[in-house]
Amino acid sequence: MNRGDAVAKILIAEDSPTAAEMLRRTIVPLGHDVVMANDGQNAEALIRKEKPDLVILDIIMPKINGFQLCRSLRADPEFKDLPILVITSMDRESDRYWGMKQGANEYLVKPVDQKVLVEKIQVYLEDAN
């Protein structure tokens, strides 16, 4: 995050309106700007346009799934160090392994504990400074 003490820009890629709103309500009180995407294709376009400081990524989404998007971002030198937190209902060990192999920084299973999410966001935004 190259913004000093300014707010971070966090993109949430989540196709469930309920889950997306819960994430947004957790993040906004922290003082960060939130950008929303409801599918992987829209998320990728917004990431390239908005250049967020951190991405929260669902795996099961229309058009481009989270694994594909994560892999695409990691292959791009501009986004290879972008913090990506996966939050998904896919909770098998093989899913977790595959998510981390695609380049996720964290793999959290729904329903995610809000306190844990806030801690992870703070850690990755601090690391980016």
N, C-alpha and C positions, 0 to 999 in steps of 0.2 A: 504494500500500500504506500504510494508515494504522496500521501496527502497530509503528512504530519499528524496533527491531532484532529484533523477534520474527520467527518463521517466517512465510513466506507460505503461502497456500492456493492450490494449483495444481490445476485440473481438467483431466483428460486425457479427451478424447472420441475413442475409438478402438474400432472393432468387432472388430479382430483381437486375440485374447487374447495372442498372442505379441508383437505390436508394442506393445500396451499395457503388458505386463510389462517389456519392454525400456526403455520410457520411464520407468516407475515406478522401475526400478532405477537409472536415471540421476539422477532427481530426489531420491529419498529421502535419499541420502547428503549432499545439500546442506543437509539439515535442514528441508526444507519439508514441509508436510502435503499429501497427494495425495488427491484425490477422483476416482473412476473412473466413466465412463459408457460404455456399449457401443453406444449409438445416439444420433442427433441429438435425438430427442424427450426421452430420459432426460437428456441433457446440458443441454438448455435448462431443464428443471425443476430440475436440481441447481444450475445457475448462478444461477437466480432465488432458490433457497432458501439456498444456501451462500455466495453472494457472493464467489467466488474473486478472488484478486489477479491471476491470469493464467490463460489458457485455451490448451491445446494441442489443436488441432482437426484431425481427419482430414476429408477431403472426402467420400470414398465410404463412406457409412454408411446403415443402414436408417432408415426412417421420415422423418427430416429429414436432408438431406445438409448437409455443412459449409458450402457456399455459402449455403444458405437460412438456416442458423443464424447465420452471421456477419452476414448482412444484417439478420436479425431483431434481433440484439443491438445493432447500430449504429443501428437505428431507435428504440431505447429510450433515453431520456436517462440512465437509471440506469447503462447499460452502454456508452454511446457511447465512453468512454475506456478501457475494459477491454482490456489487451493480449491480442491473439489471435495465436498462432503456428500457422500451418497447416503440418502435416507430412503429405505425401501422396505417392502414387506417380504422380500426374498431373504429368508433367514437360514438357508442351508449353508454349511461350511463351504461347499463348492461354489456357491454364489458369492460368498465373502471373498474367497480366494480369487475368483475371476474378476470381481470388482477391483480389488487391490492390484491385480495384474494389469488391468486396463489403465491404471494410473490414479485411482482415487486416493486421497490422503487419509480419509476415514470412511468406514462402512458402518452405518448405524441402522438398526432395524426398527421399523414402526411397531408400535407407537414409541417415538423417541422421547426420552425424558427431557423436558425443557431445560432443566439445569445443566444437564450434560451437553445439550446443543449449544447453549450460551457459552459454556466453558470452551468447547471446541472452536466456536467462532472466534472468541477472544484470543485463543492460542494462535490460530492461523493468521489472524490479522496482525497480531504483535510480531510474529515471525516474519511477516512480509515487510515490516518497517525497517 
